[in-house]
């Protein structure tokens, strides 16, 4: 049907948000639109269980630079490969498209996840902000269409880069299908034993960074009545900010209440499904895939009332100000003590998550591709 090229750097080399977005989108495209030919361009390939599908499926053709710098190739000379492979449309999956793709006559789409470095510059080094700004602005200006993964991101693109609103389409993201499959109690028990986890716990998933705000979760825990002070399972890595988290834990003698876990990705659904409450008090997100993973896992969600988070969580999650841990503590207490309220949150949250099913979002992506190619044919 179409020969579509993708910037697959994150797909093969990033195993958190941007990489998960790329892998989930392309797995869904292969499932629902198997007639297309998919070309993946990456500076290098990281072979892992998460990337094996793309390396072994006949639907995907993987390409790396034949010589020279991978960074230069990805940003500039990959256009020569796109022309040689007769790519009809190129999709930059993470904020970037190569220079010269428009001059080469190849229609392009770029996915913009967030402009966190513009909204919260204090969280990013000066040099990084400068490079991001150049690359992101170029992509938004040069691409034929821009995909924003939330209305919040769309509004930021319009505000900071003055991109015409009609050029930007909001297409949400899904999460890996393994989070949409109910695990047996036997599997859950196995995973709990494997990582030495208790039966009841609160859950935080995300990088240990100032923007993700895990300290607010610890502060909320201290405000809970002792009878419902469940332990907190933290899944995420960090450096300087993680030290702050560890210092807080030690200062308040919470060592037995805070468990740092590094599970294998395949075990994550069981950990989500067993959790009593999922906590995600981030200051800013382009979308927030962990929230979606929790909703599909039928776990109540408490998250922030800012940026895209209400879009991801839906109207029946508990929304709090990220700077007010007392609001989070009130939500935890309500969910743990009021079983009817908890069941309603779970049911409504799961229903809300259905709008993020892979087939629905793949149809929207394909419609956008077809629209771009029709416009190009007219021009």
C-alpha positions in Angstrom: 0.0 0.0 0.0 2.5 2.6 1.2 6.3 2.7 1.8 6.6 4.5 5.1 9.9 5.4 6.8 10.3 6.0 10.5 13.0 7.5 12.7 13.5 4.4 14.9 16.3 5.6 17.2 14.1 5.6 20.2 12.4 2.3 19.3 15.7 0.4 19.4 17.6 2.4 22.1 15.1 3.9 24.6 13.1 1.7 27.0 11.0 4.3 28.7 8.4 6.8 27.3 9.6 7.7 23.8 10.7 4.2 23.1 7.5 2.7 24.3 5.5 5.1 22.2 7.5 4.1 19.1 7.3 0.4 19.6 3.6 0.4 20.5 2.6 2.6 17.5 4.5 0.4 15.0 3.3 -2.9 16.5 -0.2 -1.6 16.1 0.4 -0.4 12.6 1.8 -3.9 11.7 -1.2 -5.5 13.2 -3.9 -3.4 11.7 -2.2 -2.3 8.4 0.0 -5.2 7.4 -0.1 -4.3 3.7 2.2 -1.3 4.2 6.0 -1.6 4.0 7.7 -0.2 7.1 11.3 1.1 7.0 13.0 1.7 10.3 16.1 4.0 10.3 18.3 4.0 13.4 21.9 5.0 14.2 22.3 1.7 16.0 20.3 -1.4 17.0 19.9 -2.6 20.6 18.9 -6.2 20.5 16.5 -7.0 23.3 13.2 -8.8 23.9 11.5 -5.5 23.3 13.0 -5.0 19.9 13.1 -8.6 18.7 9.7 -8.3 17.0 10.9 -5.5 14.7 14.1 -7.4 13.8 12.3 -10.6 13.0 9.1 -9.5 11.4 9.0 -9.5 7.5 6.9 -6.3 7.7 9.9 -4.3 8.9 13.1 -3.3 7.1 15.8 -2.0 9.5 18.5 0.3 8.2 21.6 1.7 9.9 24.3 4.0 8.6 26.8 2.3 6.3 29.6 4.5 7.5 30.4 7.6 9.4 28.6 9.3 12.3 25.3 7.8 13.3 24.1 11.2 14.6 25.0 13.0 11.4 23.3 10.3 9.3 20.1 10.5 11.4 19.9 14.3 11.1 21.1 14.8 7.5 22.3 12.0 5.2 19.5 9.6 6.0 17.6 11.5 3.3 19.7 9.8 0.7 18.5 6.4 1.9 14.9 7.6 2.0 15.2 8.5 -1.7 16.9 5.3 -2.6 14.2 3.2 -0.8 11.5 5.2 -2.5 9.9 6.2 0.8 6.5 7.8 0.2 6.1 9.3 3.7 8.5 9.8 6.6 7.4 9.9 10.3 9.6 11.3 12.9 8.4 9.6 16.1 10.1 11.8 18.6 10.3 15.5 17.9 12.7 15.4 15.0 12.8 15.0 11.2 16.0 15.1 9.1 17.1 18.3 7.4 16.4 18.2 3.7 13.5 15.9 3.8 11.1 18.5 2.4 13.6 19.5 -0.4 13.8 15.9 -1.3 10.1 15.9 -2.0 9.2 13.4 0.7 6.1 14.3 2.7 6.7 14.1 6.5 4.9 13.9 9.8 6.4 14.5 13.2 5.1 13.5 16.6 5.6 16.1 19.3 5.4 14.6 22.8 5.9 17.6 24.9 7.7 21.0 25.3 8.6 20.5 28.9 11.9 22.3 28.4 10.0 25.4 27.4 7.3 25.2 30.1 9.8 24.2 32.9 13.3 25.4 31.8 14.6 25.1 35.3 14.6 21.3 34.9 16.9 21.3 31.9 20.6 22.4 31.3 21.0 25.5 29.1 22.8 23.6 26.3 20.1 20.9 26.1 17.3 23.5 26.0 19.1 25.3 23.1 19.5 22.1 21.0 16.0 20.9 21.7 14.6 24.3 20.7 16.4 24.3 17.3 15.4 20.7 16.5 11.8 20.8 17.7 11.1 24.2 16.0 12.6 22.9 12.7 10.5 19.8 12.8 7.2 21.6 13.5 7.9 24.1 10.7 9.2 21.7 8.1 6.8 18.7 8.6 3.7 18.6 6.5 1.7 17.7 9.6 2.3 17.6 13.3 0.9 15.0 15.7 0.5 16.2 19.3 0.0 13.4 21.8 -2.4 15.6 23.8 -4.4 18.8 23.6 -2.0 20.2 26.2 1.0 19.6 23.9 -0.9 21.0 20.9 -1.6 24.2 22.9 2.1 24.4 23.8 3.2 24.0 20.1 0.9 26.8 19.1 2.0 29.1 22.0 5.8 28.6 21.7 6.3 27.9 18.0 3.3 29.8 16.5 2.4 26.8 14.3 -1.0 27.0 12.6 -3.6 25.1 14.6 -5.0 23.4 11.6 -1.6 21.8 10.9 -1.6 20.0 14.3 -3.6 16.8 14.9 -4.1 15.4 18.4 -3.7 11.7 18.3 -3.3 10.0 21.7 -1.1 7.0 22.4 -1.8 3.6 23.6 0.2 1.3 25.9 1.6 -2.1 25.2 -1.1 -4.8 24.9 0.4 -6.8 27.8 -1.1 -4.1 30.1 -4.5 -4.8 28.7 -4.4 -8.5 29.6 -5.6 -9.6 33.0 -3.0 -11.7 34.8 -3.9 -14.8 36.8 -3.5 -14.7 40.5 -0.9 -17.4 40.2 1.2 -15.1 37.9 0.7 -12.2 40.3 1.8 -14.3 43.3 4.9 -15.4 41.4 5.9 -11.8 40.6 5.3 -10.6 44.1 7.5 -13.4 45.4 10.1 -12.8 42.7 10.6 -9.1 43.8 9.7 -9.7 47.5 6.7 -7.4 47.4 3.9 -7.2 49.9 0.3 -8.1 49.0 -0.9 -4.5 49.4 1.0 -1.4 48.3 1.0 2.0 46.7 2.7 2.3 43.3 4.8 5.0 41.6 6.3 4.4 38.1 8.5 7.1 36.5 12.0 8.6 36.5 13.1 9.9 39.9 13.3 13.5 38.8 12.0 16.8 40.1 9.5 17.0 37.3 8.0 13.6 38.1 7.7 14.8 41.8 8.0 11.5 43.7 8.9 13.4 46.9 5.2 14.5 47.0 4.2 10.9 47.3 6.4 10.4 50.3 5.1 13.6 51.9 1.6 12.3 51.4 2.3 9.0 53.0 3.4 10.7 56.2 0.0 12.4 56.4 -2.0 9.1 56.3 -3.5 7.4 59.4 -1.1 4.7 60.6 -3.8 2.0 59.9 -3.6 2.6 56.2 0.1 3.5 55.7 0.7 1.0 53.0 4.3 0.6 51.7 5.2 2.4 48.5 6.7 0.5 45.5 8.9 2.8 43.4 9.9 1.7 39.9 12.2 4.2 38.2 15.8 5.5 38.1 17.5 8.8 38.8 20.7 10.4 39.9 20.8 13.6 41.9 17.1 13.7 42.7 17.1 10.1 43.7 19.6 11.0 46.4 17.0 13.6 47.7 14.4 10.8 47.8 16.8 8.5 49.7 17.7 11.2 52.2 14.0 11.9 52.8 13.3 8.2 53.4 16.2 7.9 55.9 15.3 11.2 57.6 11.7 10.0 58.2 12.7 6.4 59.0 10.6 5.1 56.1 13.1 2.4 55.0 10.6 -0.4 55.6 7.8 1.5 53.9 9.6 2.4 50.6 10.7 -0.4 48.2 12.8 0.4 45.1 12.3 -2.2 42.5 13.8 -2.8 39.0 11.5 -5.4 37.5 11.7 -6.9 34.1 9.3 -5.2 31.7 7.2 -8.4 31.2 6.5 -8.4 35.0 5.2 -4.8 35.1 1.5 -5.6 34.4 1.2 -7.9 37.4 2.7 -5.3 39.6 0.3 -2.7 38.3 -2.7 -5.0 38.7 -1.9 -5.9 42.3 -1.3 -2.2 43.4 -4.0 -0.6 45.6 -3.4 2.9 44.2 -1.3 4.3 41.5 0.3 7.7 42.2 1.6 10.0 39.5 1.9 13.7 40.8 4.0 15.0 37.9 4.3 18.7 37.3 4.2 18.3 33.5 3.7 15.5 30.9 3.1 15.3 27.2 0.6 12.5 28.0 1.5 10.1 30.7 1.6 6.4 29.5 1.9 5.0 33.1 -1.5 6.4 33.9 -2.9 4.5 30.9 -1.1 1.3 32.0 -2.8 1.7 35.5 -6.3 2.4 34.1 -6.1 -0.8 31.9 -4.8 -2.7 34.9 -8.0 -1.6 36.8 -6.0 0.3 39.4 -7.3 3.6 40.8 -5.2 6.6 39.7 -4.2 9.7 41.6 -2.5 12.2 39.4 -2.0 16.0 38.9 -4.6 18.4 37.6 -2.1 20.1 35.3 -0.9 19.8 31.7 -2.1 16.7 29.9 -2.6 14.5 33.0 -6.4 15.1 33.2 -6.7 14.0 29.6 -4.8 10.8 30.2 -6.5 10.0 33.5 -10.1 10.9 32.7 -12.8 12.5 34.9 -13.1 9.7 37.4 -9.5 9.7 38.6 -8.5 11.6 41.7 -6.8 14.9 40.5 -4.6 16.9 42.9 -2.3 19.9 42.8 1.2 18.5 42.5 2.4 20.9 45.2 -0.2 19.8 47.7 0.6 16.3 49.1 -2.3 16.7 51.5 -4.7 16.4 48.6 -3.0 13.2 47.6 -3.2 11.8 51.1 -6.9 12.6 51.2 -7.3 10.7 47.9 -5.4 7.7 49.1 -7.5 7.5 52.3 -10.8 7.8 50.4 -9.8 5.1 48.0 -8.6 2.7 50.6 -11.5 3.2 53.1 -14.5 3.6 50.7 -14.8 0.4 48.7 -17.8 1.5 46.7 -15.9 4.6 45.7 -12.9 2.5 44.8 -14.9 0.1 42.6 -16.5 3.1 40.8 -13.1 4.6 40.1 -11.9 1.3 38.7 -14.9 0.7 36.5 -15.1 4.2 35.1 -11.3 4.4 34.6 -11.3 1.2 32.7 -14.1 2.4 30.5 -12.3 5.6 29.8 -9.2 3.8 28.8 -11.0 2.1 25.9 -10.6 5.2 23.8 -6.9 4.5 23.8 -7.1 1.1 22.2 -4.6 0.3 19.5 -7.0 -0.2 16.7 -8.7 3.2 17.3 -5.5 5.1 17.4 -4.0 3.2 14.4 -7.0 4.2 12.3 -6.4 7.8 13.2 -2.7 7.6 12.3 -3.5 6.0 8.9 -6.1 8.6 8.1 -3.5 11.3 8.8 -1.0 9.6 6.5 -3.5 9.3 3.7 -4.5 12.9 4.1 -0.9 14.0 3.9 -0.3 11.9 0.8 -3.4 13.3 -0.9 -2.3 16.8 -0.2 1.2 16.0 -1.6 -0.3 14.5 -4.8 -2.4 17.7 -5.3 0.6 20.0 -4.8 
